[in-house]
Amino acid sequence: MQKIATSEPPSRVPLTDRTVHAFLQLLAAKTPTPGGGSLTALTGALAAAQAQMAVAYTLGKRRFAAVEPELRDYSARLDKAMALLEELMEEDRAAYETLHPLLKFPPEKRPAADFAPALLAAIRIPQTVGVLALQVLEICRGLVDKTTPPLLSDLGVAAGLARAAVEACELNVRVNLELLDDQAQAGLMAREAAAHRQAADTLWRDIFQRLIA
């Protein structure tokens, strides 16, 4: 979310309707969006999808019949997280496209009625992405002992992506907290983001050690 704008108007084609190549080209371009926020939401969605693959290959295995209800619950939660994260890709882009023009004003001339809600949206969206990515990581930990062995490396990839998304969300939150007038609120949000990152680090270390044991 730190790109420099050009005069080119933003495309209204949803990011999730792009090919991988087209999305990468948009991400690499000298345009305000998509940026780190949308990419982080996509990373979380990829983590959920990869974990879902591990569940799909495990369901129906006789060895895991006793935990099938739990696997189906994980599957439903991963589907929901993936769908929400896809939506947040677009919401993040829209939020920054609203905020970015307002940042061109000197701080004392920014229209408060427009700037405050736009800024809050640009903070709340990555916060939500971080929470969802952390939930995906928690599911990955729950799946370590309930996943067919050939898919454990894929589950580890999902966990690594989820952890990366949580950490990236802290950065996306903090960069916008600098613009928030309410320092008490900013401090609270910073601590929340840090707590999510610390929880993700702990989960990741546990998952990784269990996968390589």
C-alpha positions in Angstrom: 0.0 0.0 0.0 3.0 2.3 -0.5 3.0 2.5 -4.3 3.1 5.9 -6.1 -0.1 6.6 -8.1 -0.1 7.2 -11.9 -2.8 8.9 -13.9 -4.1 5.6 -15.1 -7.6 4.9 -13.6 -8.0 1.8 -11.5 -9.6 -1.2 -13.3 -12.9 -2.4 -11.8 -12.3 -6.1 -12.7 -12.2 -8.0 -9.4 -8.8 -9.1 -8.4 -10.1 -12.7 -7.9 -11.2 -12.7 -11.6 -7.7 -12.1 -12.8 -5.3 -14.7 -14.0 -2.3 -15.3 -11.9 -0.1 -13.6 -14.4 -2.4 -10.5 -14.7 -2.5 -10.2 -10.9 1.3 -10.3 -10.7 1.6 -7.7 -13.4 -0.8 -5.4 -11.5 1.0 -6.0 -8.3 4.4 -5.1 -9.9 3.1 -2.0 -11.6 3.6 1.6 -10.4 0.0 1.9 -9.2 -1.4 2.4 -5.7 -3.4 -0.9 -5.8 -3.3 -3.8 -5.5 -0.6 -3.7 -2.9 0.5 -5.3 0.3 -3.0 -5.5 1.8 -4.6 -7.4 -1.1 -1.5 -9.6 -1.4 -1.7 -10.5 2.3 -5.4 -11.4 2.0 -4.5 -13.5 -1.0 -1.7 -15.2 1.0 -4.2 -16.1 3.7 -6.7 -17.4 1.2 -3.9 -19.6 -0.4 -3.1 -20.9 3.0 -6.8 -21.9 3.6 -7.0 -23.5 0.2 -3.8 -25.5 0.7 -5.0 -26.7 4.1 -8.3 -27.6 2.5 -6.5 -29.8 0.0 -4.9 -31.7 2.9 -8.3 -32.3 4.4 -9.8 -33.4 1.1 -7.2 -36.1 0.7 -7.6 -37.3 4.2 -11.4 -37.5 4.3 -12.6 -41.1 3.5 -9.3 -42.7 4.7 -10.1 -45.6 7.0 -7.3 -44.6 9.3 -8.9 -41.3 10.0 -12.6 -42.4 10.2 -12.8 -41.6 13.9 -11.9 -38.0 13.4 -14.0 -37.5 10.2 -16.6 -35.2 11.9 -13.7 -33.0 13.1 -12.2 -33.0 9.6 -15.5 -31.9 8.1 -15.7 -29.1 10.7 -12.2 -27.9 9.8 -13.2 -28.1 6.1 -16.2 -25.9 6.6 -14.2 -23.4 8.6 -11.5 -23.3 5.9 -14.1 -22.7 3.2 -15.5 -19.8 5.1 -12.1 -18.3 5.8 -11.1 -18.6 2.2 -14.3 -16.9 1.0 -13.9 -14.0 3.5 -10.2 -13.5 2.6 -11.1 -13.3 -1.1 -13.6 -10.6 -0.3 -11.0 -8.8 1.8 -8.7 -8.7 -1.2 -11.1 -6.4 -2.9 -12.1 -4.5 0.2 -8.5 -3.6 0.9 -8.1 -2.3 -2.7 -11.2 -0.2 -2.4 -10.2 1.2 1.0 -6.8 2.3 -0.2 -8.2 3.8 -3.4 -10.4 5.9 -1.1 -7.6 6.8 1.3 -4.8 7.5 -1.2 -6.2 10.7 -2.7 -6.8 12.1 0.7 -3.2 11.6 1.7 -2.2 14.1 -0.9 -3.7 16.9 1.2 -1.6 18.5 3.9 -2.6 17.0 7.2 -4.3 20.2 8.4 -6.4 20.4 5.2 -7.6 16.8 5.0 -11.5 16.6 5.1 -11.9 14.9 8.5 -15.4 13.5 7.6 -13.8 11.6 4.7 -10.3 10.9 6.0 -11.2 9.3 9.4 -13.5 6.5 8.1 -11.2 5.9 5.1 -8.2 5.5 7.5 -10.1 3.3 9.9 -11.1 1.0 7.0 -7.5 0.8 5.9 -6.6 -0.4 9.4 -9.5 -2.6 10.2 -9.3 -4.6 7.0 -5.7 -5.9 7.6 -6.7 -6.5 11.2 -9.5 -8.8 10.0 -7.2 -10.5 7.6 -4.7 -11.2 10.4 -7.4 -12.7 12.6 -8.6 -15.0 9.8 -5.0 -16.0 8.9 -4.4 -16.9 12.5 -7.5 -19.0 12.5 -6.2 -20.9 9.5 -2.9 -21.4 11.3 -4.8 -22.8 14.3 -6.7 -25.2 12.1 -3.3 -26.3 10.6 -2.1 -27.2 14.0 -5.2 -29.2 14.7 -4.7 -31.1 11.4 -1.1 -32.1 12.1 -2.2 -35.4 13.7 -5.3 -35.8 11.5 -3.8 -35.6 8.0 -2.7 -38.4 5.7 1.1 -38.5 5.7 1.7 -37.7 2.0 -0.1 -34.4 2.5 1.8 -33.3 5.6 4.2 -31.2 3.6 1.3 -29.4 1.9 -0.2 -28.8 5.3 3.1 -27.3 6.4 3.1 -25.0 3.3 -0.4 -23.9 4.3 0.8 -23.1 7.9 3.9 -21.2 6.6 1.7 -19.1 4.4 -0.8 -18.4 7.2 2.0 -17.3 9.5 3.4 -15.0 6.8 0.0 -13.4 6.3 -0.4 -12.7 10.0 3.1 -11.1 10.2 2.4 -9.1 7.1 -0.9 -7.8 8.5 1.0 -6.3 11.5 3.1 -4.3 9.0 -0.1 -3.2 7.1 -1.8 -2.2 10.3 1.2 -0.3 11.8 2.0 1.8 8.7 -1.5 3.3 8.9 -1.5 3.7 12.6 1.0 6.4 12.2 -1.8 8.5 10.6 -4.3 7.9 13.5 -4.8 10.9 15.8 -6.0 8.9 18.7 -2.7 7.6 20.1 -4.4 5.5 22.8 -6.4 3.7 20.1 -3.3 3.3 17.9 -1.4 1.8 20.8 -4.2 -0.7 21.4 -4.3 -1.7 17.8 -0.6 -2.1 17.6 -0.6 -4.3 20.7 -3.3 -6.5 19.2 -1.4 -6.9 15.9 1.7 -7.8 17.8 -0.2 -10.3 19.9 -1.5 -12.0 16.8 2.0 -12.2 15.3 3.4 -13.6 18.5 0.6 -16.2 18.6 1.3 -17.1 14.9 5.0 -17.5 15.6 4.3 -19.9 18.5 1.9 -21.9 16.4 4.3 -22.1 13.5 7.2 -23.3 15.7 5.0 -26.0 17.1 3.7 -27.1 13.8 7.1 -27.1 12.1 8.7 -29.1 14.9 5.9 -31.7 14.8 6.2 -32.0 11.1 9.9 -32.6 11.0 10.0 -34.9 14.1 
